[in-house]
Amino acid sequence: YQVKQLARFANLQFEESTTTTEPGETTAEDTTTGSADGSTTEVSTTSADPIPITGNPFEDKVFYVNPSYKESLSTSIATANGEILANLQAMMDVPSAYWLDRKNKITGSTTDSMEGILEDALNKPVPELVVFIVYDLPNRDCHAKASNGEICCKYKADGRCDYTDVSDRRCSAGLKEYKEEYIDQIAAV
């Protein structure tokens, strides 16, 4: 629900459609003017009233600072000095996005999981805005070998991705696993 609510106010629609008209054009439905160039954005929803889109929906929001991130910084602070120490201390209360780069980071009760982070952010005196990076694509490698994903288009006998196998150019098995075991799990939370 929270992700859908965030998406709605970020101008990403679920069961909604958006039409943009140029200056001087009109439509039969209500519109909301929202840009300096005079163009209008019309948002039709499944409800009777359009949602007005104006300004930056993230402005004046309190962004989430993950306690797990702060703990990680504290470990580095303990051994740092000089400019590095000062920079690490300044970073302690800087919000950062949480990378969902593995399936096991989706559910759980700690702030090492998406579910735990959402619960923690919701329970703040003022609920905080959380940013996630969805990053567990099939055959993810980035040629770094350190950031390999866990979902493969084709697996080797030892469970690692077989990047050389291109027999299924659509990555059907990998995309099925990605949707069912990763994206659907995120949506369920």
C-alpha positions as semicolon CSV with decimal commas, in nm:
position;residue;x (nm);y (nm);z (nm)
1;Y;0,000;0,000;0,000
2;Q;0,273;0,250;0,095
3;V;0,463;0,189;-0,229
4;K;0,147;0,245;-0,432
5;Q;0,069;0,560;-0,235
6;L;0,421;0,692;-0,296
7;A;0,394;0,603;-0,663
8;R;0,062;0,786;-0,693
9;F;0,207;1,108;-0,561
10;A;0,523;1,067;-0,769
11;N;0,301;1,076;-1,080
12;L;0,332;0,701;-1,138
13;Q;-0,017;0,562;-1,172
14;F;-0,179;0,234;-1,082
15;E;-0,504;0,194;-1,274
16;E;-0,474;0,555;-1,385
17;S;-0,393;0,732;-1,711
18;T;-0,216;1,060;-1,774
19;T;-0,263;1,292;-2,071
20;T;-0,043;1,594;-2,139
21;T;-0,173;1,873;-2,361
22;E;0,018;2,156;-2,519
23;P;-0,064;2,522;-2,448
24;G;-0,394;2,615;-2,612
25;E;-0,522;2,254;-2,634
26;T;-0,813;2,142;-2,420
27;T;-0,975;1,814;-2,330
28;A;-1,328;1,729;-2,226
29;E;-1,210;1,633;-1,876
30;D;-1,072;1,843;-1,591
31;T;-0,704;1,936;-1,607
32;T;-0,445;2,076;-1,371
33;T;-0,188;2,326;-1,497
34;G;0,149;2,250;-1,353
35;S;0,438;2,389;-1,555
36;A;0,593;2,722;-1,639
37;D;0,561;2,660;-2,015
38;G;0,182;2,652;-1,988
39;S;0,139;2,281;-2,060
40;T;-0,117;2,097;-1,852
41;T;-0,119;1,753;-1,698
42;E;-0,446;1,571;-1,663
43;V;-0,469;1,269;-1,435
44;S;-0,775;1,046;-1,461
45;T;-0,818;0,797;-1,179
46;T;-1,062;0,521;-1,109
47;S;-1,230;0,764;-0,867
48;A;-1,449;1,052;-0,981
49;D;-1,200;1,327;-0,893
50;P;-0,866;1,386;-1,066
51;I;-0,555;1,403;-0,849
52;P;-0,394;1,744;-0,888
53;I;-0,023;1,723;-0,964
54;T;0,163;2,034;-0,853
55;G;0,521;2,094;-0,747
56;N;0,770;1,847;-0,608
57;P;0,596;1,573;-0,405
58;F;0,922;1,505;-0,218
59;E;0,982;1,863;-0,108
60;D;0,967;1,910;0,269
61;K;0,951;1,534;0,331
62;V;1,162;1,372;0,601
63;F;1,375;1,103;0,439
64;Y;1,466;0,785;0,626
65;V;1,814;0,736;0,774
66;N;1,870;0,364;0,813
67;P;2,009;0,259;1,154
68;S;2,194;-0,030;0,986
69;Y;2,374;0,224;0,765
70;K;2,460;0,434;1,069
71;E;2,599;0,125;1,241
72;S;2,814;0,052;0,938
73;L;2,945;0,408;0,944
74;S;3,016;0,381;1,317
75;T;3,242;0,084;1,252
76;S;3,443;0,291;1,005
77;I;3,444;0,596;1,233
78;A;3,609;0,390;1,506
79;T;3,920;0,348;1,291
80;A;3,919;0,678;1,097
81;N;4,090;1,009;1,161
82;G;4,129;1,355;1,009
83;E;3,920;1,453;0,709
84;I;3,788;1,100;0,661
85;L;3,662;1,094;1,020
86;A;3,492;1,432;0,975
87;N;3,326;1,318;0,651
88;L;3,202;0,993;0,807
89;Q;3,060;1,180;1,106
90;A;2,883;1,423;0,872
91;M;2,730;1,127;0,686
92;M;2,573;0,974;0,998
93;D;2,239;1,151;0,953
94;V;2,233;1,167;0,573
95;P;1,951;0,960;0,421
96;S;2,045;0,703;0,162
97;A;1,857;0,460;-0,056
98;Y;1,850;0,095;0,047
99;W;1,962;-0,150;-0,220
100;L;1,733;-0,448;-0,269
101;D;1,999;-0,647;-0,451
102;R;1,911;-0,987;-0,302
103;K;1,583;-1,167;-0,238
104;N;1,664;-1,212;0,131
105;K;1,658;-0,833;0,181
106;I;1,283;-0,809;0,113
107;T;1,117;-0,960;0,420
108;G;1,218;-0,949;0,783
109;S;1,176;-0,750;1,101
110;T;1,515;-0,575;1,116
111;T;1,636;-0,266;0,934
112;D;1,842;-0,497;0,715
113;S;1,521;-0,576;0,521
114;M;1,271;-0,373;0,320
115;E;0,984;-0,488;0,541
116;G;1,169;-0,392;0,862
117;I;1,273;-0,056;0,720
118;L;0,915;0,028;0,618
119;E;0,788;-0,065;0,964
120;D;1,060;0,141;1,134
121;A;0,995;0,444;0,911
122;L;0,620;0,421;0,969
123;N;0,666;0,417;1,345
124;K;0,863;0,743;1,357
125;P;0,684;1,045;1,513
126;V;0,654;1,176;1,157
127;P;0,652;0,883;0,911
128;E;0,963;0,905;0,696
129;L;1,000;0,860;0,321
130;V;1,208;0,555;0,229
131;V;1,391;0,513;-0,101
132;F;1,467;0,166;-0,236
133;I;1,676;0,063;-0,534
134;V;1,530;-0,247;-0,698
135;Y;1,839;-0,426;-0,829
136;D;1,835;-0,803;-0,870
137;L;1,805;-0,835;-1,244
138;P;1,866;-1,173;-1,408
139;N;2,229;-1,219;-1,517
140;R;2,332;-0,899;-1,338
141;D;2,709;-0,882;-1,352
142;C;2,834;-0,534;-1,447
143;H;3,163;-0,707;-1,538
144;A;3,276;-0,651;-1,179
145;K;3,233;-1,010;-1,062
146;A;3,177;-0,861;-0,716
147;S;2,822;-0,748;-0,785
148;N;2,687;-1,062;-0,949
149;G;2,317;-1,109;-0,908
150;E;2,157;-1,424;-0,773
151;I;1,908;-1,474;-1,057
152;C;2,034;-1,627;-1,380
153;C;1,895;-1,675;-1,727
154;K;2,068;-2,014;-1,727
155;Y;2,244;-2,181;-1,432
156;K;2,565;-2,383;-1,437
157;A;2,572;-2,714;-1,247
158;D;2,737;-2,536;-0,951
159;G;2,452;-2,281;-0,926
160;R;2,637;-1,984;-1,076
161;C;2,512;-1,795;-1,381
162;D;2,620;-1,925;-1,719
163;Y;2,679;-1,595;-1,895
164;T;2,797;-1,767;-2,211
165;D;2,471;-1,956;-2,273
166;V;2,256;-1,751;-2,507
167;S;2,016;-2,027;-2,610
168;D;1,720;-1,841;-2,457
169;R;1,774;-1,484;-2,570
170;R;1,456;-1,379;-2,384
171;C;1,586;-1,510;-2,050
172;S;1,245;-1,670;-1,990
173;A;1,342;-1,872;-1,682
174;G;1,536;-1,582;-1,527
175;L;1,255;-1,333;-1,583
176;K;1,000;-1,578;-1,440
177;E;1,215;-1,622;-1,126
178;Y;1,270;-1,242;-1,108
179;K;0,897;-1,172;-1,123
180;E;0,774;-1,450;-0,894
181;E;1,050;-1,465;-0,632
182;Y;1,160;-1,100;-0,627
183;I;0,915;-0,843;-0,771
184;D;0,600;-1,022;-0,649
185;Q;0,756;-1,052;-0,302
186;I;0,828;-0,677;-0,295
187;A;0,470;-0,606;-0,401
188;A;0,338;-0,837;-0,128
189;V;0,518;-0,639;0,142
